[in-house]
Amino acid sequence: MRIVFMGTPAFAVPCLQALVEAGHEVCGVFTQPDKPKGRGYHLIAPPVKEYAITKNIPVFQPQKMRDGEALAQLEQLQPEIIVVVAYGKLLPPDILQLPPKGCVNVHASLLPKYRGAAPIQWSVLNGEKITGVTTMMMDEGLDTGDMLESEQTEIGAEETAGELQERLAPLGAKLLVRTLEKIQAGTAVRTKQEDSLSCYAPMLQKSLSPIDWNKPADAVHNLVRGLNPWPGASTVLEGKQLKIHRATLAQGSGAPGEVLSLDPFVVACGDQRALQLQEVQYEGKKRMPAQDFLRGHPVKLHSRLGEEKQ
């Protein structure tokens, strides 16, 4: 089929690659504008753009989707179908209605659960055991269109959001190719979403980072996993931020935030259980194994994390 692909981050690249390798005619790629990064604020191209350039696919980076420019470009391209994977922009009705076979989205959850911008992270934050990917026909709502295909997978007990994303990306690519085969053959089955079963997965904010040690160990563990790699879970040690990149559930009880052990580095949570810190990053320092951190920065046994320096 003649396809326009819309996507931005690394998660979307396997889907674009799968379309190319399946023999579809990808006549254009729409992606977010290049963004300045690093100390020099050099413009960095999105991963989808980088891949498209290697395949000589025309790239379009409109600032807006509702000013008529994107619509005019799409009218020139004349796609049969538009495929959207983590594009980061909502499509207006005139674009949704343009391609004869509609617009298909690959969403990283088992819809109708976790509609929104960060379904992978919120699945981990909420302690879900199973997630997956869903393909759907797009409408004007936020991830509310009719479902087409889905594939589920278990979430590992220690798996971070970043690790889960790396697994779901190729799963979504395979599901997309299968979905398009059925659309092309006229055998795709549309299933309406049950709105009463939906929940929202908003974009992550740095305000989620601080750990509340009064919460149960499971909840703190899920916070550490769900905010890895960004923005990261954090606590306070001697008045400075201590990011916790990896941790695991441990035995032990004490006051919330109390350091119960230094070898291994174990901290008490609010339900008479504890968390073993495995990889940390002190303010202004590099991330490192917790035991290496303790060798260079002695912490007092029974001191409390999360307390501001007096």
C-alpha positions as CSV (number, residue, x, y, z in Angstrom):
1,M,0.0,0.0,0.0
2,R,1.0,3.6,-0.4
3,I,1.6,4.8,3.1
4,V,2.4,8.1,4.9
5,F,4.1,7.3,8.3
6,M,3.9,9.6,11.2
7,G,6.1,9.0,14.2
8,T,9.0,10.6,16.2
9,P,10.9,8.6,18.9
10,A,13.0,5.4,18.8
11,F,9.9,3.4,19.7
12,A,8.4,4.2,16.3
13,V,11.4,3.2,14.2
14,P,10.8,-0.6,14.1
15,C,7.3,0.1,12.8
16,L,8.6,2.2,9.9
17,Q,11.4,-0.3,9.2
18,A,8.8,-3.1,9.1
19,L,6.7,-1.2,6.6
20,V,9.7,-0.7,4.3
21,E,10.8,-4.4,4.7
22,A,7.3,-5.6,4.0
23,G,7.4,-3.9,0.6
24,H,4.9,-1.1,1.3
25,E,5.5,2.2,-0.6
26,V,6.2,4.7,2.2
27,C,5.8,7.9,0.2
28,G,6.5,10.3,3.1
29,V,7.4,10.5,6.8
30,F,6.0,13.2,9.2
31,T,7.9,13.7,12.4
32,Q,8.4,16.4,15.0
33,P,10.8,19.3,14.3
34,D,14.4,18.9,15.2
35,K,15.1,20.0,18.8
36,P,18.1,21.6,20.4
37,K,20.0,19.4,22.9
38,G,23.2,19.4,24.9
39,R,25.3,22.3,26.1
40,G,25.7,23.7,22.6
41,Y,21.9,23.4,21.9
42,H,22.7,21.7,18.6
43,L,19.6,20.7,16.7
44,I,19.1,16.9,16.9
45,A,16.9,15.0,14.4
46,P,14.3,12.6,15.8
47,P,15.2,8.9,15.4
48,V,12.4,8.4,12.8
49,K,13.8,11.2,10.6
50,E,17.3,9.7,10.8
51,Y,16.0,6.3,9.6
52,A,13.8,7.8,6.9
53,I,16.9,9.7,5.5
54,T,18.8,6.4,5.2
55,K,15.9,5.1,3.0
56,N,15.6,8.3,0.9
57,I,12.0,8.8,2.2
58,P,10.8,12.4,2.0
59,V,10.6,13.9,5.5
60,F,8.1,16.6,6.6
61,Q,8.3,18.4,10.0
62,P,5.3,20.7,10.3
63,Q,5.1,22.8,13.5
64,K,1.3,22.6,13.4
65,M,-1.2,20.2,11.9
66,R,-4.2,22.6,11.7
67,D,-2.9,25.5,9.6
68,G,-3.4,23.8,6.3
69,E,0.2,23.2,5.4
70,A,0.3,19.6,6.5
71,L,-3.0,18.9,4.8
72,A,-1.7,20.3,1.5
73,Q,1.5,18.2,1.7
74,L,-0.6,15.1,2.3
75,E,-2.9,15.9,-0.6
76,Q,0.2,16.0,-2.8
77,L,1.4,12.6,-1.4
78,Q,-2.0,10.9,-1.9
79,P,-1.5,8.1,0.6
80,E,-4.0,5.2,0.7
81,I,-3.5,5.0,4.5
82,I,-1.7,6.9,7.2
83,V,0.1,5.0,10.0
84,V,0.8,6.8,13.2
85,V,3.2,5.6,15.9
86,A,4.1,7.9,18.8
87,Y,4.0,11.0,16.6
88,G,3.2,13.4,19.5
89,K,0.7,15.5,17.6
90,L,-3.1,15.1,17.3
91,L,-4.5,14.9,13.8
92,P,-7.4,17.2,12.9
93,P,-10.5,15.8,11.2
94,D,-9.5,16.9,7.7
95,I,-6.4,14.8,7.9
96,L,-8.1,11.9,9.5
97,Q,-10.6,11.8,6.6
98,L,-8.0,12.2,3.8
99,P,-6.7,8.7,3.2
100,P,-9.3,6.3,1.6
101,K,-8.4,3.5,4.0
102,G,-8.2,5.8,7.1
103,C,-5.5,6.3,9.7
104,V,-4.1,3.4,11.8
105,N,-2.4,3.9,15.1
106,V,-0.1,1.6,17.0
107,H,-0.6,2.1,20.8
108,A,1.6,0.6,23.5
109,S,-1.1,-0.7,25.8
110,L,-4.0,-3.1,25.8
111,L,-6.7,-0.7,25.0
112,P,-9.0,0.7,26.3
113,K,-6.6,0.8,29.3
114,Y,-3.9,3.5,29.4
115,R,-5.0,5.9,26.7
116,G,-2.6,8.8,26.4
117,A,1.0,9.8,26.0
118,A,2.8,7.5,28.5
119,P,1.0,4.0,28.6
120,I,4.2,2.0,29.0
121,Q,5.4,4.0,32.1
122,W,2.0,4.1,33.8
123,S,1.6,0.3,33.3
124,V,4.8,-0.1,35.3
125,L,4.0,2.6,37.8
126,N,0.7,1.0,38.6
127,G,2.2,-2.4,39.0
128,E,0.5,-4.1,36.1
129,K,1.5,-7.7,35.4
130,I,0.4,-7.7,31.7
131,T,0.5,-5.2,29.0
132,G,0.9,-5.2,25.2
133,V,0.2,-3.3,22.0
134,T,-3.0,-2.5,20.1
135,T,-3.6,-1.3,16.6
136,M,-6.7,0.8,16.0
137,M,-8.5,3.0,13.5
138,M,-8.0,6.6,14.6
139,D,-10.9,9.0,15.3
140,E,-11.0,12.5,16.8
141,G,-10.7,11.3,20.4
142,L,-7.5,10.5,22.3
143,D,-6.9,6.8,21.6
144,T,-10.6,6.1,21.4
145,G,-10.9,4.6,17.9
146,D,-12.0,1.0,17.0
147,M,-9.5,-1.7,17.9
148,L,-8.1,-3.9,15.2
149,E,-5.5,-6.3,16.6
150,S,-3.7,-6.7,19.9
151,E,-0.8,-8.7,21.3
152,Q,-0.1,-9.1,25.0
153,T,3.1,-9.7,27.0
154,E,3.9,-10.1,30.7
155,I,5.8,-7.3,32.5
156,G,8.9,-8.6,34.3
157,A,9.0,-8.2,38.1
158,E,12.2,-6.1,37.8
159,E,11.6,-4.7,34.3
160,T,11.9,-0.9,33.9
161,A,9.7,1.2,31.6
162,G,12.7,1.6,29.3
163,E,13.3,-2.1,29.0
164,L,9.6,-2.8,28.5
165,Q,9.5,-0.1,25.7
166,E,12.4,-1.9,23.9
167,R,10.4,-5.1,24.0
168,L,7.1,-3.6,22.9
169,A,8.6,-1.7,19.9
170,P,9.3,-4.8,17.7
171,L,6.1,-6.4,19.0
172,G,4.2,-3.4,17.7
173,A,6.0,-3.6,14.4
174,K,4.9,-7.2,13.8
175,L,1.4,-6.4,14.8
176,L,1.3,-3.4,12.4
177,V,2.3,-5.5,9.4
178,R,-0.3,-8.1,10.3
179,T,-2.9,-5.4,10.7
180,L,-2.2,-3.8,7.3
181,E,-2.3,-7.2,5.6
182,K,-5.8,-7.7,6.9
183,I,-6.9,-4.1,5.9
184,Q,-5.5,-4.7,2.4
185,A,-7.3,-8.0,2.1
186,G,-10.5,-6.5,3.5
187,T,-10.6,-8.9,6.4
188,A,-9.8,-6.5,9.3
189,V,-12.4,-6.7,12.1
190,R,-13.1,-3.5,14.0
191,T,-14.0,-3.7,17.7
192,K,-15.4,-0.7,19.6
193,Q,-13.7,0.2,22.8
194,E,-15.5,-0.1,26.1
195,D,-15.1,3.4,27.5
196,S,-16.0,2.3,31.1
197,L,-12.8,0.2,31.1
198,S,-10.5,3.0,30.0
199,C,-7.9,4.9,32.1
200,Y,-5.6,7.7,31.2
201,A,-1.8,7.7,31.0
202,P,-0.7,11.3,31.0
203,M,2.8,12.5,30.0
204,L,5.3,12.1,32.8
205,Q,6.4,15.1,34.9
206,K,9.4,15.6,37.1
207,S,7.1,16.2,40.0
208,L,6.5,12.4,40.1
209,S,10.2,11.8,41.0
210,P,10.3,12.3,44.9
211,I,9.9,9.0,46.7
212,D,7.4,8.9,49.6
213,W,9.0,6.3,51.9
214,N,5.7,6.1,53.8
215,K,4.2,4.2,50.9
216,P,4.4,0.4,50.6
217,A,7.6,-1.2,49.2
218,D,5.8,-2.4,46.1
219,A,4.7,1.1,45.3
220,V,8.2,2.6,45.7
221,H,9.7,-0.3,43.7
222,N,7.2,0.4,40.9
223,L,8.0,4.1,41.0
224,V,11.7,3.4,40.5
225,R,11.0,1.0,37.6
226,G,8.3,3.2,36.0
227,L,10.4,6.4,36.0
228,N,13.5,4.7,34.6
229,P,15.0,6.1,32.3
230,W,13.2,9.5,32.8
231,P,12.7,11.4,35.0
232,G,14.0,8.9,37.5
233,A,12.9,8.3,41.1
234,S,14.7,10.4,43.7
235,T,15.1,11.0,47.4
236,V,17.1,13.3,49.6
237,L,20.4,12.4,51.3
238,E,22.1,15.0,53.5
239,G,20.3,17.8,51.7
240,K,21.2,16.6,48.2
241,Q,19.2,14.6,45.6
242,L,19.9,10.9,45.4
243,K,18.4,9.4,42.2
244,I,17.6,5.7,42.5
245,H,17.9,4.0,39.1
246,R,17.5,0.4,40.2
247,A,16.2,-1.3,43.3
248,T,14.6,-4.6,44.3
249,L,12.2,-5.6,47.1
250,A,13.9,-6.7,50.3
251,Q,13.1,-7.9,53.8
252,G,13.4,-5.6,56.8
253,S,11.3,-3.1,58.7
254,G,11.9,0.2,60.4
255,A,10.8,3.8,60.2
256,P,10.0,4.9,56.6
257,G,13.2,6.0,54.9
258,E,15.4,4.4,57.6
259,V,18.7,2.9,56.4
260,L,18.5,-0.7,57.7
261,S,21.6,-2.0,56.2
262,L,24.7,-0.8,54.3
263,D,25.8,-4.1,52.8
264,P,23.5,-4.4,50.9
265,F,22.0,-0.8,50.9
266,V,18.5,-1.5,52.3
267,V,15.9,1.2,53.1
268,A,12.7,0.8,55.0
269,C,9.3,1.5,53.5
270,G,5.9,2.2,55.1
271,D,4.5,-1.3,55.2
272,Q,7.2,-3.0,57.3
273,R,9.0,-4.0,54.2
274,A,12.0,-2.6,52.5
275,L,13.8,-1.8,49.3
276,Q,17.4,-2.7,48.4
277,L,19.0,0.1,46.4
278,Q,21.1,-1.3,43.5
279,E,22.1,1.6,41.3
280,V,22.1,5.3,42.4
281,Q,23.3,8.7,41.3
282,Y,24.2,11.4,43.8
283,E,23.6,15.0,42.9
284,G,26.4,16.2,40.6
285,K,27.8,12.7,40.2
286,K,27.6,9.8,37.7
287,R,25.2,6.9,38.2
288,M,26.9,3.9,39.9
289,P,26.3,0.7,41.8
290,A,25.0,1.4,45.3
291,Q,27.9,-0.3,47.0
292,D,30.4,1.8,45.0
293,F,28.5,4.9,46.1
294,L,28.7,3.9,49.8
295,R,32.4,3.3,49.6
296,G,33.0,6.8,48.4
297,H,30.2,8.4,50.5
298,P,29.7,6.8,53.9
299,V,26.1,6.8,55.0
300,K,25.2,6.3,58.6
301,L,23.2,3.2,59.6
302,H,19.7,4.1,60.8
303,S,19.9,7.6,59.2
304,R,16.7,8.6,57.3
305,L,16.5,9.2,53.5
306,G,14.0,11.8,52.4
307,E,14.7,14.2,55.3
308,E,15.9,17.7,54.4
309,K,19.2,18.7,55.8
310,Q,18.8,20.6,59.1
